[in-house]
Amino acid sequence: MRWNAAALAPLLLWTFQSLAQAAGLEAFQRPQTVPFPEDAPFNREIATLGKMLFFDPRLSGGQNISCSSCHNPSFGWEVPVRKAMGAAGTPVRRHAPTILNAAWITPLFWDGRAASLEEQAAGPITAPDEMNATFEGITERLSAVQDYRIWFERLFPGQGIRKESVLTALATYERTIVSGVASFDRWVEGDETAVSDAAKRGFALFTGKANCASCHTGWMFTDNQMHDIGLQTSDLGGGGLVPPDPDLNFRFKTPGLRNIVLRAPYMHDGSKGSLEEVIRHYAAGGSADIERTAEVEGFSLNEGDTEDLIAFLATLTDTGTNTPTPILPAN
């Protein structure tokens, strides 16, 4: 039996492309478990208590905002404004980063200044331009609530309501905030009908010509590193910490991309209002009017590329997870 080479060529090309695509998809498979530290293992009741604290305005100095005020589950655990309003009624310094999949994020904050979720949670609570509270005040307010006193004593025997137990509860809950299965995940698992042809082309661009995957890697689509992406900004990012490190000037944490279509505006300063703007920024190699060398190389955008990239990014959105607001204990 003779084989027609011309007839076989398309089949061989399709097989090669399918194998290459499958190999590329393996790097984006979801993990099977959520990492918890050995000294703070998962506890359902502590996570439930942490959820109540996360949504409770009693953790702010003015008792007028909660953690969820800046990290709203309806907006990918961010808020749809460039800079959220703090408890004192003034805008916070940066755009609120998502806490989605926070169990895998390290370091935390846009400037990477926190090594753990416990350390991270303390920052916004006590920052004057954010929640503007003290742990002395929080302890006093929570101790006035009978249900909180009972729960803390039972779950943290010998400690009760104190800074450490509040932060442990918050961090335990935040580690349970995990993006659900999206259509992209079903495609990774072998369902070729789970995403559109446009999304498949977008994935090829994302991992190929556009080189987005050089920083947005793994199932969460972040390398957890600090990068200068060529934004016009006076914010030094990681270089503005104490002690200062000039090598980190203008470097900010790579955000994960899960539920990204829900999370506009984008960047550490909320300066990009749409995914189209973000793609144009990267394609141009960063802002044209900066006087430093950024890490963005740029790439050519052909007709349909932007739409294909956005079609792919939309497949990372979990539309089936519902986060009901907890009923808070009364005074």
C-alpha positions, 0 to 999 in steps of 0.5 A, spaced: 500 500 500 502 506 497 501 513 502 500 519 498 505 524 502 501 530 499 495 527 502 498 526 509 502 532 510 495 536 513 494 530 517 501 530 520 501 537 521 495 537 525 498 531 529 504 535 530 500 541 532 496 537 537 501 534 540 505 540 541 499 544 544 497 538 549 505 538 551 504 546 552 497 545 556 500 540 561 504 546 564 497 549 566 494 544 570 490 545 576 493 543 583 489 538 586 490 541 593 491 547 597 497 549 600 497 550 608 502 552 612 504 546 618 503 551 623 496 553 621 493 547 617 486 548 614 480 548 619 473 549 617 471 553 623 477 557 623 476 559 616 468 560 617 470 565 623 475 568 618 470 569 613 466 573 618 472 577 620 473 579 612 466 581 611 466 585 618 467 593 618 468 592 625 476 591 623 476 598 620 477 604 625 471 607 623 467 601 622 465 603 615 469 598 611 471 591 611 476 587 607 471 585 602 470 593 601 477 593 597 477 585 595 470 584 592 468 577 590 463 580 585 469 583 581 474 578 581 476 579 589 478 587 587 474 593 586 472 596 579 475 603 580 482 605 579 483 606 587 478 604 592 476 609 598 479 608 605 476 608 611 478 616 612 474 617 605 481 618 601 483 614 595 488 608 597 495 608 594 494 603 589 489 599 585 487 593 590 490 587 588 486 580 587 486 575 593 484 570 588 488 564 589 492 567 595 494 561 598 499 560 592 502 567 592 508 569 595 511 574 596 504 579 597 502 586 595 504 589 589 511 591 591 512 584 594 513 586 601 509 581 605 512 574 606 505 570 608 498 572 608 498 573 616 503 578 615 499 581 609 493 581 612 496 586 618 498 591 613 491 594 610 488 593 617 493 598 620 494 603 614 492 610 615 489 610 608 486 604 608 482 601 614 486 605 619 485 601 625 489 598 631 489 591 633 487 594 640 481 597 638 479 591 634 480 586 640 476 591 644 470 591 639 470 584 637 470 582 645 464 586 646 460 581 641 458 575 645 459 570 639 466 572 637 468 571 644 465 564 644 468 562 638 475 565 639 476 561 646 473 555 643 478 555 636 484 559 640 484 556 647 488 560 651 489 566 646 482 568 645 481 575 641 488 578 640 492 580 634 495 573 632 488 569 632 485 574 628 490 574 623 490 566 623 483 566 622 483 571 616 489 568 613 486 561 613 479 564 610 483 567 604 487 561 603 480 558 601 479 563 596 480 559 590 478 560 583 473 554 580 474 550 574 473 554 568 473 552 561 480 553 560 481 547 565 476 543 561 480 544 555 487 542 559 483 536 561 482 534 554 475 537 552 476 540 545 469 543 545 470 547 551 473 553 548 472 556 541 477 556 536 479 564 537 481 562 544 485 557 542 489 561 537 489 566 543 493 561 547 498 560 541 499 567 541 499 568 549 505 562 549 508 564 542 509 571 539 506 575 544 510 571 550 505 573 555 507 566 558 514 568 560 511 571 566 504 569 566 506 562 567 503 555 571 495 554 572 495 561 576 498 564 570 504 568 574 511 567 576 510 570 583 516 575 581 517 582 580 518 586 573 518 592 570 513 592 565 514 599 562 509 603 565 509 611 566 509 611 574 513 615 579 511 609 584 518 605 585 514 599 587 519 594 590 525 599 590 521 603 594 521 599 600 526 600 606 532 599 606 531 601 598 533 596 593 535 600 586 535 594 582 527 593 584 525 600 582 519 600 578 518 593 579 511 590 581 508 583 582 506 579 576 498 578 578 495 572 576 490 572 571 484 567 573 478 571 572 481 577 569 475 579 565 472 581 571 478 585 574 478 591 570 481 596 571 488 593 571 496 594 573 498 596 580 495 603 579 489 601 575 491 606 569 489 601 564 481 600 563 480 594 559 484 588 556 485 592 549 489 597 553 493 592 556 495 588 550 496 595 546 501 597 552 505 590 551 505 590 544 508 597 544 513 595 548 511 599 554 510 606 555 513 610 549 515 616 554 519 613 559 526 614 560 528 607 562 529 600 559 523 596 561 522 588 560 517 588 555 520 587 548 513 588 544 510 584 538 506 585 532 499 585 532 495 582 526 488 583 525 484 579 530 490 578 534 487 582 540 480 579 539 483 572 540 487 574 546 481 576 549 477 570 547 483 566 551 483 570 557 475 569 558 476 562 558 480 563 565 474 566 568 470 561 573 462 563 572 460 557 577 462 559 584 458 563 588 460 567 595 455 568 599 456 574 604 456 571 611 451 573 617 455 577 622 454 576 629 450 582 633 453 586 639 
